[in-house]
Amino acid sequence: MTERALPADVLISPADARIRIERGDAIVLDLIGDDSWARLEAAPKNALRIPPSEFRARLPGLPRERELLSLCT
């Protein structure tokens, strides 16, 4: 698998993510693959779990009124 760098404007710090979530401005999309999910010690509280293979199909139904923060592997 090839890693691709993300543009700096789409990355936020964990502290900034926490602030946005606590204010209700954002929700977390848990896009962790099944293999990684099985090894997780903890999952983000109140995250919306979507397997990566289902993301494109479920994208139209995601809330648009808040920022979507993704957690993925």
Sequence and secondary structure as in RCSB ss.txt:
>XXXX:A:sequence
MTERALPADVLISPADARIRIERGDAIVLDLIGDDSWARLEAAPKNALRIPPSEFRARLPGLPRERELLSLCT
>XXXX:A:secstr
       GGG   HHHHHHHHHHTSEEEEEE  HHHHHH S   TT EE  GGGHHHHGGGS SSSEEEEEE 
